């Protein structure tokens, strides 16, 4: 797999993590109820972890594929 593709996927992984983190932080700051913001942040974090897991599975499959 090309270095450019690995770099792009790594960059997207970091950017997605930062966006999720900022979303959770904004929810925590702007929401009146801390409980609602924590639930929202947990859902966003779980979504991020699932996407990250899928990215690693794709990377592994691409690494195993010689093309």
PDB file of N, CA, C and O in Angstrom:
ATOM      1  N   UNK A   1       0.849  -1.172   0.000  1.00  0.00           N
ATOM      2  CA  UNK A   1       0.000   0.000   0.000  1.00  0.00           C
ATOM      3  C   UNK A   1       0.894   1.234   0.000  1.00  0.00           C
ATOM      4  O   UNK A   1       1.954   1.259   0.625  1.00  0.00           O
ATOM      5  N   UNK A   2       0.452   2.221  -0.694  1.00  0.00           N
ATOM      6  CA  UNK A   2       1.306   3.396  -0.854  1.00  0.00           C
ATOM      7  C   UNK A   2       1.365   4.221   0.432  1.00  0.00           C
ATOM      8  O   UNK A   2       0.439   4.222   1.243  1.00  0.00           O
ATOM      9  N   UNK A   3       2.460   4.904   0.579  1.00  0.00           N
ATOM     10  CA  UNK A   3       2.684   5.763   1.739  1.00  0.00           C
ATOM     11  C   UNK A   3       1.677   6.907   1.760  1.00  0.00           C
ATOM     12  O   UNK A   3       1.249   7.342   2.829  1.00  0.00           O
ATOM     13  N   UNK A   4       1.303   7.392   0.586  1.00  0.00           N
ATOM     14  CA  UNK A   4       0.345   8.496   0.502  1.00  0.00           C
ATOM     15  C   UNK A   4      -1.006   8.068   1.071  1.00  0.00           C
ATOM     16  O   UNK A   4      -1.634   8.818   1.819  1.00  0.00           O
ATOM     17  N   UNK A   5      -1.450   6.867   0.717  1.00  0.00           N
ATOM     18  CA  UNK A   5      -2.733   6.375   1.206  1.00  0.00           C
ATOM     19  C   UNK A   5      -2.694   6.182   2.718  1.00  0.00           C
ATOM     20  O   UNK A   5      -3.648   6.528   3.415  1.00  0.00           O
ATOM     21  N   UNK A   6      -1.597   5.633   3.226  1.00  0.00           N
ATOM     22  CA  UNK A   6      -1.457   5.470   4.679  1.00  0.00           C
ATOM     23  C   UNK A   6      -1.480   6.822   5.384  1.00  0.00           C
ATOM     24  O   UNK A   6      -2.083   6.965   6.448  1.00  0.00           O
ATOM     25  N   UNK A   7      -0.823   7.810   4.787  1.00  0.00           N
ATOM     26  CA  UNK A   7      -0.785   9.144   5.372  1.00  0.00           C
ATOM     27  C   UNK A   7      -2.175   9.769   5.391  1.00  0.00           C
ATOM     28  O   UNK A   7      -2.570  10.378   6.386  1.00  0.00           O
ATOM     29  N   UNK A   8      -2.918   9.621   4.297  1.00  0.00           N
ATOM     30  CA  UNK A   8      -4.263  10.188   4.219  1.00  0.00           C
ATOM     31  C   UNK A   8      -5.171   9.536   5.250  1.00  0.00           C
ATOM     32  O   UNK A   8      -5.914  10.229   5.945  1.00  0.00           O
ATOM     33  N   UNK A   9      -5.123   8.211   5.360  1.00  0.00           N
ATOM     34  CA  UNK A   9      -5.970   7.516   6.329  1.00  0.00           C
ATOM     35  C   UNK A   9      -5.590   7.897   7.757  1.00  0.00           C
ATOM     36  O   UNK A   9      -6.467   8.096   8.598  1.00  0.00           O
ATOM     37  N   UNK A  10      -4.306   8.000   8.036  1.00  0.00           N
ATOM     38  CA  UNK A  10      -3.867   8.435   9.362  1.00  0.00           C
ATOM     39  C   UNK A  10      -4.320   9.850   9.675  1.00  0.00           C
ATOM     40  O   UNK A  10      -4.746  10.136  10.794  1.00  0.00           O
ATOM     41  N   UNK A  11      -4.230  10.734   8.690  1.00  0.00           N
ATOM     42  CA  UNK A  11      -4.670  12.114   8.870  1.00  0.00           C
ATOM     43  C   UNK A  11      -6.167  12.165   9.148  1.00  0.00           C
ATOM     44  O   UNK A  11      -6.611  12.885  10.041  1.00  0.00           O
ATOM     45  N   UNK A  12      -6.948  11.396   8.380  1.00  0.00           N
ATOM     46  CA  UNK A  12      -8.395  11.371   8.597  1.00  0.00           C
ATOM     47  C   UNK A  12      -8.733  10.824   9.983  1.00  0.00           C
ATOM     48  O   UNK A  12      -9.667  11.299  10.629  1.00  0.00           O
ATOM     49  N   UNK A  13      -7.980   9.835  10.436  1.00  0.00           N
ATOM     50  CA  UNK A  13      -8.183   9.269  11.766  1.00  0.00           C
ATOM     51  C   UNK A  13      -7.975  10.331  12.836  1.00  0.00           C
ATOM     52  O   UNK A  13      -8.781  10.449  13.759  1.00  0.00           O
ATOM     53  N   UNK A  14      -6.910  11.098  12.719  1.00  0.00           N
ATOM     54  CA  UNK A  14      -6.616  12.152  13.697  1.00  0.00           C
ATOM     55  C   UNK A  14      -7.669  13.260  13.626  1.00  0.00           C
ATOM     56  O   UNK A  14      -8.157  13.722  14.657  1.00  0.00           O
ATOM     57  N   UNK A  15      -8.016  13.682  12.416  1.00  0.00           N
ATOM     58  CA  UNK A  15      -8.998  14.758  12.251  1.00  0.00           C
ATOM     59  C   UNK A  15     -10.348  14.327  12.811  1.00  0.00           C
ATOM     60  O   UNK A  15     -11.006  15.106  13.500  1.00  0.00           O
ATOM     61  N   UNK A  16     -10.770  13.096  12.525  1.00  0.00           N
ATOM     62  CA  UNK A  16     -12.042  12.600  13.042  1.00  0.00           C
ATOM     63  C   UNK A  16     -12.025  12.581  14.568  1.00  0.00           C
ATOM     64  O   UNK A  16     -13.013  12.954  15.202  1.00  0.00           O
ATOM     65  N   UNK A  17     -10.932  12.159  15.153  1.00  0.00           N
ATOM     66  CA  UNK A  17     -10.817  12.153  16.612  1.00  0.00           C
ATOM     67  C   UNK A  17     -10.915  13.552  17.193  1.00  0.00           C
ATOM     68  O   UNK A  17     -11.568  13.758  18.216  1.00  0.00           O
ATOM     69  N   UNK A  18     -10.271  14.510  16.550  1.00  0.00           N
ATOM     70  CA  UNK A  18     -10.315  15.901  17.033  1.00  0.00           C
ATOM     71  C   UNK A  18     -11.725  16.472  16.913  1.00  0.00           C
ATOM     72  O   UNK A  18     -12.189  17.178  17.808  1.00  0.00           O
ATOM     73  N   UNK A  19     -12.405  16.170  15.810  1.00  0.00           N
ATOM     74  CA  UNK A  19     -13.768  16.671  15.613  1.00  0.00           C
ATOM     75  C   UNK A  19     -14.694  16.105  16.683  1.00  0.00           C
ATOM     76  O   UNK A  19     -15.491  16.839  17.266  1.00  0.00           O
ATOM     77  N   UNK A  20     -14.595  14.816  16.939  1.00  0.00           N
ATOM     78  CA  UNK A  20     -15.426  14.188  17.968  1.00  0.00           C
ATOM     79  C   UNK A  20     -15.118  14.801  19.333  1.00  0.00           C
ATOM     80  O   UNK A  20     -16.030  15.085  20.110  1.00  0.00           O
ATOM     81  N   UNK A  21     -13.834  15.005  19.624  1.00  0.00           N
ATOM     82  CA  UNK A  21     -13.445  15.597  20.903  1.00  0.00           C
ATOM     83  C   UNK A  21     -14.005  17.014  21.055  1.00  0.00           C
ATOM     84  O   UNK A  21     -14.544  17.365  22.105  1.00  0.00           O
ATOM     85  N   UNK A  22     -13.874  17.824  20.000  1.00  0.00           N
ATOM     86  CA  UNK A  22     -14.395  19.194  20.050  1.00  0.00           C
ATOM     87  C   UNK A  22     -15.915  19.210  20.156  1.00  0.00           C
ATOM     88  O   UNK A  22     -16.485  20.059  20.842  1.00  0.00           O
ATOM     89  N   UNK A  23     -16.568  18.274  19.478  1.00  0.00           N
ATOM     90  CA  UNK A  23     -18.028  18.179  19.567  1.00  0.00           C
ATOM     91  C   UNK A  23     -18.447  17.893  21.004  1.00  0.00           C
ATOM     92  O   UNK A  23     -19.359  18.530  21.531  1.00  0.00           O
ATOM     93  N   UNK A  24     -17.780  16.937  21.628  1.00  0.00           N
ATOM     94  CA  UNK A  24     -18.091  16.617  23.019  1.00  0.00           C
ATOM     95  C   UNK A  24     -17.802  17.781  23.955  1.00  0.00           C
ATOM     96  O   UNK A  24     -18.566  18.036  24.885  1.00  0.00           O
ATOM     97  N   UNK A  25     -16.711  18.482  23.715  1.00  0.00           N
ATOM     98  CA  UNK A  25     -16.364  19.639  24.535  1.00  0.00           C
ATOM     99  C   UNK A  25     -17.404  20.747  24.381  1.00  0.00           C
ATOM    100  O   UNK A  25     -17.814  21.361  25.366  1.00  0.00           O
ATOM    101  N   UNK A  26     -17.826  20.999  23.144  1.00  0.00           N
ATOM    102  CA  UNK A  26     -18.854  22.020  22.912  1.00  0.00           C
ATOM    103  C   UNK A  26     -20.174  21.619  23.560  1.00  0.00           C
ATOM    104  O   UNK A  26     -20.861  22.463  24.134  1.00  0.00           O
ATOM    105  N   UNK A  27     -20.530  20.358  23.475  1.00  0.00           N
ATOM    106  CA  UNK A  27     -21.755  19.893  24.122  1.00  0.00           C
ATOM    107  C   UNK A  27     -21.671  20.117  25.626  1.00  0.00           C
ATOM    108  O   UNK A  27     -22.641  20.535  26.257  1.00  0.00           O
ATOM    109  N   UNK A  28     -20.517  19.838  26.187  1.00  0.00           N
ATOM    110  CA  UNK A  28     -20.335  19.999  27.626  1.00  0.00           C
ATOM    111  C   UNK A  28     -20.433  21.469  28.028  1.00  0.00           C
ATOM    112  O   UNK A  28     -21.001  21.785  29.073  1.00  0.00           O
ATOM    113  N   UNK A  29     -19.892  22.361  27.218  1.00  0.00           N
ATOM    114  CA  UNK A  29     -19.901  23.784  27.543  1.00  0.00           C
ATOM    115  C   UNK A  29     -21.289  24.394  27.351  1.00  0.00           C
ATOM    116  O   UNK A  29     -21.755  25.152  28.202  1.00  0.00           O
ATOM    117  N   UNK A  30     -21.951  24.069  26.240  1.00  0.00           N
ATOM    118  CA  UNK A  30     -23.179  24.772  25.880  1.00  0.00           C
ATOM    119  C   UNK A  30     -24.455  24.115  26.391  1.00  0.00           C
ATOM    120  O   UNK A  30     -25.510  24.749  26.365  1.00  0.00           O
ATOM    121  N   UNK A  31     -24.401  22.906  26.839  1.00  0.00           N
ATOM    122  CA  UNK A  31     -25.602  22.248  27.354  1.00  0.00           C
ATOM    123  C   UNK A  31     -25.810  22.602  28.819  1.00  0.00           C
ATOM    124  O   UNK A  31     -24.854  22.776  29.575  1.00  0.00           O
ATOM    125  N   UNK A  32     -27.079  22.706  29.205  1.00  0.00           N
ATOM    126  CA  UNK A  32     -27.367  22.977  30.607  1.00  0.00           C
ATOM    127  C   UNK A  32     -27.174  21.726  31.439  1.00  0.00           C
ATOM    128  O   UNK A  32     -26.708  21.795  32.577  1.00  0.00           O
ATOM    129  N   UNK A  33     -27.526  20.601  30.884  1.00  0.00           N
ATOM    130  CA  UNK A  33     -27.450  19.354  31.629  1.00  0.00           C
ATOM    131  C   UNK A  33     -26.160  18.623  31.285  1.00  0.00           C
ATOM    132  O   UNK A  33     -25.949  18.233  30.136  1.00  0.00           O
ATOM    133  N   UNK A  34     -25.303  18.439  32.275  1.00  0.00           N
ATOM    134  CA  UNK A  34     -24.043  17.725  32.047  1.00  0.00           C
ATOM    135  C   UNK A  34     -24.307  16.266  31.697  1.00  0.00           C
ATOM    136  O   UNK A  34     -23.540  15.652  30.956  1.00  0.00           O
ATOM    137  N   UNK A  35     -25.384  15.717  32.226  1.00  0.00           N
ATOM    138  CA  UNK A  35     -25.691  14.314  31.944  1.00  0.00           C
ATOM    139  C   UNK A  35     -25.968  14.108  30.461  1.00  0.00           C
ATOM    140  O   UNK A  35     -25.466  13.156  29.864  1.00  0.00           O
ATOM    141  N   UNK A  36     -26.762  14.994  29.861  1.00  0.00           N
ATOM    142  CA  UNK A  36     -27.069  14.869  28.436  1.00  0.00           C
ATOM    143  C   UNK A  36     -25.802  15.000  27.591  1.00  0.00           C
ATOM    144  O   UNK A  36     -25.627  14.270  26.616  1.00  0.00           O
ATOM    145  N   UNK A  37     -24.930  15.917  27.959  1.00  0.00           N
ATOM    146  CA  UNK A  37     -23.714  16.097  27.163  1.00  0.00           C
ATOM    147  C   UNK A  37     -22.801  14.883  27.290  1.00  0.00           C
ATOM    148  O   UNK A  37     -22.159  14.493  26.315  1.00  0.00           O
ATOM    149  N   UNK A  38     -22.732  14.274  28.484  1.00  0.00           N
ATOM    150  CA  UNK A  38     -21.900  13.090  28.663  1.00  0.00           C
ATOM    151  C   UNK A  38     -22.427  11.920  27.843  1.00  0.00           C
ATOM    152  O   UNK A  38     -21.649  11.171  27.251  1.00  0.00           O
ATOM    153  N   UNK A  39     -23.755  11.761  27.808  1.00  0.00           N
ATOM    154  CA  UNK A  39     -24.340  10.689  27.000  1.00  0.00           C
ATOM    155  C   UNK A  39     -24.021  10.929  25.530  1.00  0.00           C
ATOM    156  O   UNK A  39     -23.642  10.002  24.814  1.00  0.00           O
ATOM    157  N   UNK A  40     -24.174  12.175  25.080  1.00  0.00           N
ATOM    158  CA  UNK A  40     -23.893  12.507  23.683  1.00  0.00           C
ATOM    159  C   UNK A  40     -22.421  12.262  23.361  1.00  0.00           C
ATOM    160  O   UNK A  40     -22.097  11.707  22.311  1.00  0.00           O
ATOM    161  N   UNK A  41     -21.535  12.675  24.259  1.00  0.00           N
ATOM    162  CA  UNK A  41     -20.103  12.484  24.038  1.00  0.00           C
ATOM    163  C   UNK A  41     -19.757  11.000  24.013  1.00  0.00           C
ATOM    164  O   UNK A  41     -18.931  10.574  23.206  1.00  0.00           O
ATOM    165  N   UNK A  42     -20.372  10.209  24.882  1.00  0.00           N
ATOM    166  CA  UNK A  42     -20.119   8.765  24.879  1.00  0.00           C
ATOM    167  C   UNK A  42     -20.551   8.140  23.561  1.00  0.00           C
ATOM    168  O   UNK A  42     -19.845   7.292  23.015  1.00  0.00           O
ATOM    169  N   UNK A  43     -21.700   8.551  23.050  1.00  0.00           N
ATOM    170  CA  UNK A  43     -22.157   8.022  21.764  1.00  0.00           C
ATOM    171  C   UNK A  43     -21.194   8.402  20.643  1.00  0.00           C
ATOM    172  O   UNK A  43     -20.874   7.581  19.782  1.00  0.00           O
ATOM    173  N   UNK A  44     -20.736   9.651  20.661  1.00  0.00           N
ATOM    174  CA  UNK A  44     -19.797  10.107  19.642  1.00  0.00           C
ATOM    175  C   UNK A  44     -18.471   9.354  19.769  1.00  0.00           C
ATOM    176  O   UNK A  44     -17.866   8.988  18.761  1.00  0.00           O
ATOM    177  N   UNK A  45     -18.023   9.123  20.997  1.00  0.00           N
ATOM    178  CA  UNK A  45     -16.771   8.395  21.205  1.00  0.00           C
ATOM    179  C   UNK A  45     -16.884   6.961  20.711  1.00  0.00           C
ATOM    180  O   UNK A  45     -15.959   6.441  20.087  1.00  0.00           O
ATOM    181  N   UNK A  46     -18.012   6.325  20.987  1.00  0.00           N
ATOM    182  CA  UNK A  46     -18.214   4.951  20.511  1.00  0.00           C
ATOM    183  C   UNK A  46     -18.230   4.899  18.991  1.00  0.00           C
ATOM    184  O   UNK A  46     -17.686   3.973  18.390  1.00  0.00           O
ATOM    185  N   UNK A  47     -18.859   5.898  18.369  1.00  0.00           N
ATOM    186  CA  UNK A  47     -18.882   5.957  16.908  1.00  0.00           C
ATOM    187  C   UNK A  47     -17.459   6.114  16.370  1.00  0.00           C
ATOM    188  O   UNK A  47     -17.084   5.458  15.399  1.00  0.00           O
ATOM    189  N   UNK A  48     -16.677   6.977  16.998  1.00  0.00           N
ATOM    190  CA  UNK A  48     -15.290   7.194  16.572  1.00  0.00           C
ATOM    191  C   UNK A  48     -14.481   5.903  16.705  1.00  0.00           C
ATOM    192  O   UNK A  48     -13.728   5.547  15.799  1.00  0.00           O
ATOM    193  N   UNK A  49     -14.633   5.210  17.820  1.00  0.00           N
ATOM    194  CA  UNK A  49     -13.885   3.966  18.017  1.00  0.00           C
ATOM    195  C   UNK A  49     -14.267   2.920  16.978  1.00  0.00           C
ATOM    196  O   UNK A  49     -13.409   2.177  16.503  1.00  0.00           O
ATOM    197  N   UNK A  50     -15.556   2.855  16.619  1.00  0.00           N
ATOM    198  CA  UNK A  50     -15.990   1.902  15.602  1.00  0.00           C
ATOM    199  C   UNK A  50     -15.400   2.250  14.240  1.00  0.00           C
ATOM    200  O   UNK A  50     -14.941   1.367  13.516  1.00  0.00           O
ATOM    201  N   UNK A  51     -15.409   3.540  13.890  1.00  0.00           N
ATOM    202  CA  UNK A  51     -14.827   3.974  12.614  1.00  0.00           C
ATOM    203  C   UNK A  51     -13.330   3.676  12.597  1.00  0.00           C
ATOM    204  O   UNK A  51     -12.799   3.211  11.589  1.00  0.00           O
ATOM    205  N   UNK A  52     -12.654   3.943  13.707  1.00  0.00           N
ATOM    206  CA  UNK A  52     -11.214   3.682  13.793  1.00  0.00           C
ATOM    207  C   UNK A  52     -10.932   2.190  13.625  1.00  0.00           C
ATOM    208  O   UNK A  52      -9.988   1.810  12.932  1.00  0.00           O
ATOM    209  N   UNK A  53     -11.750   1.342  14.260  1.00  0.00           N
ATOM    210  CA  UNK A  53     -11.593  -0.107  14.121  1.00  0.00           C
ATOM    211  C   UNK A  53     -11.768  -0.514  12.656  1.00  0.00           C
ATOM    212  O   UNK A  53     -11.005  -1.330  12.139  1.00  0.00           O
ATOM    213  N   UNK A  54     -12.772   0.057  11.992  1.00  0.00           N
ATOM    214  CA  UNK A  54     -13.004  -0.259  10.588  1.00  0.00           C
ATOM    215  C   UNK A  54     -11.837   0.203   9.717  1.00  0.00           C
ATOM    216  O   UNK A  54     -11.462  -0.489   8.771  1.00  0.00           O
ATOM    217  N   UNK A  55     -11.259   1.369  10.028  1.00  0.00           N
ATOM    218  CA  UNK A  55     -10.107   1.855   9.265  1.00  0.00           C
ATOM    219  C   UNK A  55      -8.922   0.894   9.398  1.00  0.00           C
ATOM    220  O   UNK A  55      -8.236   0.606   8.418  1.00  0.00           O
ATOM    221  N   UNK A  56      -8.691   0.407  10.607  1.00  0.00           N
ATOM    222  CA  UNK A  56      -7.590  -0.528  10.801  1.00  0.00           C
ATOM    223  C   UNK A  56      -7.837  -1.849  10.075  1.00  0.00           C
ATOM    224  O   UNK A  56      -6.902  -2.464   9.564  1.00  0.00           O
ATOM    225  N   UNK A  57      -9.099  -2.284  10.029  1.00  0.00           N
ATOM    226  CA  UNK A  57      -9.423  -3.503   9.282  1.00  0.00           C
ATOM    227  C   UNK A  57      -9.165  -3.297   7.789  1.00  0.00           C
ATOM    228  O   UNK A  57      -8.650  -4.190   7.115  1.00  0.00           O
ATOM    229  N   UNK A  58      -9.521  -2.127   7.279  1.00  0.00           N
ATOM    230  CA  UNK A  58      -9.269  -1.813   5.866  1.00  0.00           C
ATOM    231  C   UNK A  58      -7.765  -1.768   5.600  1.00  0.00           C
ATOM    232  O   UNK A  58      -7.289  -2.306   4.600  1.00  0.00           O
ATOM    233  N   UNK A  59      -7.023  -1.123   6.502  1.00  0.00           N
ATOM    234  CA  UNK A  59      -5.569  -1.059   6.339  1.00  0.00           C
ATOM    235  C   UNK A  59      -4.951  -2.457   6.332  1.00  0.00           C
ATOM    236  O   UNK A  59      -4.069  -2.746   5.524  1.00  0.00           O
ATOM    237  N   UNK A  60      -5.412  -3.315   7.227  1.00  0.00           N
ATOM    238  CA  UNK A  60      -4.886  -4.678   7.293  1.00  0.00           C
ATOM    239  C   UNK A  60      -5.195  -5.439   6.005  1.00  0.00           C
ATOM    240  O   UNK A  60      -4.342  -6.151   5.475  1.00  0.00           O
ATOM    241  N   UNK A  61      -6.425  -5.282   5.507  1.00  0.00           N
ATOM    242  CA  UNK A  61      -6.808  -5.955   4.266  1.00  0.00           C
ATOM    243  C   UNK A  61      -5.983  -5.438   3.086  1.00  0.00           C
ATOM    244  O   UNK A  61      -5.581  -6.209   2.215  1.00  0.00           O
ATOM    245  N   UNK A  62      -5.737  -4.128   3.068  1.00  0.00           N
ATOM    246  CA  UNK A  62      -4.943  -3.555   1.974  1.00  0.00           C
ATOM    247  C   UNK A  62      -3.483  -3.990   2.079  1.00  0.00           C
ATOM    248  O   UNK A  62      -2.812  -4.169   1.062  1.00  0.00           O
ATOM    249  N   UNK A  63      -3.000  -4.156   3.283  1.00  0.00           N
ATOM    250  CA  UNK A  63      -1.618  -4.589   3.484  1.00  0.00           C
ATOM    251  C   UNK A  63      -1.441  -6.037   3.000  1.00  0.00           C
ATOM    252  O   UNK A  63      -0.415  -6.389   2.418  1.00  0.00           O
ATOM    253  N   UNK A  64      -2.456  -6.861   3.253  1.00  0.00           N
ATOM    254  CA  UNK A  64      -2.390  -8.263   2.842  1.00  0.00           C
ATOM    255  C   UNK A  64      -2.560  -8.430   1.335  1.00  0.00           C
ATOM    256  O   UNK A  64      -2.089  -9.407   0.753  1.00  0.00           O
ATOM    257  N   UNK A  65      -3.243  -7.461   0.707  1.00  0.00           N
ATOM    258  CA  UNK A  65      -3.470  -7.518  -0.732  1.00  0.00           C
ATOM    259  C   UNK A  65      -2.254  -6.937  -1.461  1.00  0.00           C
ATOM    260  O   UNK A  65      -1.878  -5.795  -1.200  1.00  0.00           O
ATOM    261  N   UNK A  66      -1.630  -7.699  -2.372  1.00  0.00           N
ATOM    262  CA  UNK A  66      -0.420  -7.209  -3.034  1.00  0.00           C
ATOM    263  C   UNK A  66      -0.657  -6.054  -4.004  1.00  0.00           C
ATOM    264  O   UNK A  66       0.294  -5.358  -4.359  1.00  0.00           O
ATOM    265  N   UNK A  67      -1.902  -5.829  -4.445  1.00  0.00           N
ATOM    266  CA  UNK A  67      -2.164  -4.751  -5.419  1.00  0.00           C
ATOM    267  C   UNK A  67      -2.164  -3.420  -4.764  1.00  0.00           C
ATOM    268  O   UNK A  67      -2.368  -2.404  -5.429  1.00  0.00           O
TER     269      UNK A  67
END
